[in-house]
Amino acid sequence: MRTIILISWLTLIAGGICRLFWQQEWKYRLPTPVPANYHAVAQGSQLSNQALLPQTPNDQTPTYAEASVGKANSKPVFLHFFNPDCPCSRFNMPQVKELIREYGDQVNFIVVALAKENWTPEAIQSKFDLSVPVVTDSALAATCGVYSTPQAAIIDAEKKLFYRGNYNRTRYCTDPKTNFAQIALEALLARQPMPLFGDAAFKSYGCELPVTHNPL
């Protein structure tokens, strides 16, 4: 009897470990499923100012983020699609902050927070020590063809989608040769064509977009 109980407990523990490993590690090594209603947005597509303008309540004044994304601006815009509840997004944050530090004077960085919980922009800025604007408009993901986090979307000064894809081929962003978002950003700033990346740059990995309330 004791043997049966012991085996049962060990089986439960092993099952729990396997489930935890799947939830926290293995499933993020697989591509994110493409949503059934996904509408692809080709790189080089012209994005309208209205589509890029984050939605805000009527009684709010335009924010820096709105001016940067939706209106005429001489700087490119870097949209970081981020879910504070997603392990991949949290692993990716140090690289994003490094990009902000290195290119923040040449590019308008904006964090697009897509979370199931009611995170406010101020709470995200505080928790992750972000000095850039945070918006919570999930419509921006559809505008740029994004369906997982973390993802980067780089929009040139003419409001064309220059790059949309991964930061790195691994969620830990440890391979400098495959820092896709940074390489694409450097090409844009140098007025060079978008580099020819393989599938690793564009096949989405990470967390599926949560159902959000818009705006938070």
QUIFEN-V874276 format. One line per field, one symbol per residue. ss: DSSP state (2 for helix, 1 for strand, 0 for the rest). psi: psi as a letter, one per 40 degrees, with the letter a starting at -180 (. if undefined). burial: b if it has 24 or more other ideal C-beta (glycine too) atoms within 12 Angstrom, else e. Layout:
ss: ???
psi: ???
burial: ???
//
This chain:
ss: 022222222222222222222222022220100000000000000100222200000000000222222200000111111100002222222222222222200011111110000000222222200000111000222222000110111110000111111000000000022202222222222000000000222200101100000000
psi: dddddddddddddddddddddddecddeeiihhhidfhhihiheihhidddehihiideiihiddddddeihheiihhhhhhheehdddddeddddddddddedeeihhhhhhgidighidddddddefheiihifhedddddefheiiiiihhhieefihdhhaidieieefegdefgddddddddddefiihihiadddehhiahihihihhi.
burial: eeeeeeeeeeeeeeeeeeeeeeeeeebbeeebeeeeeeeebebebebeeebbbbbbeeeeeebebbebbbeeeebbbbbbbbbbbbbbbbbbbebbbebbeebeeebbbbbbbbbeeebebeebbeebebebbbbbbbbbbbbbbbbbbbbbbbbbeebbbbbbbbbbbebebeeeebbbbbbbbbebbeeeebbebeeebbebbbbbbbebebbb
//
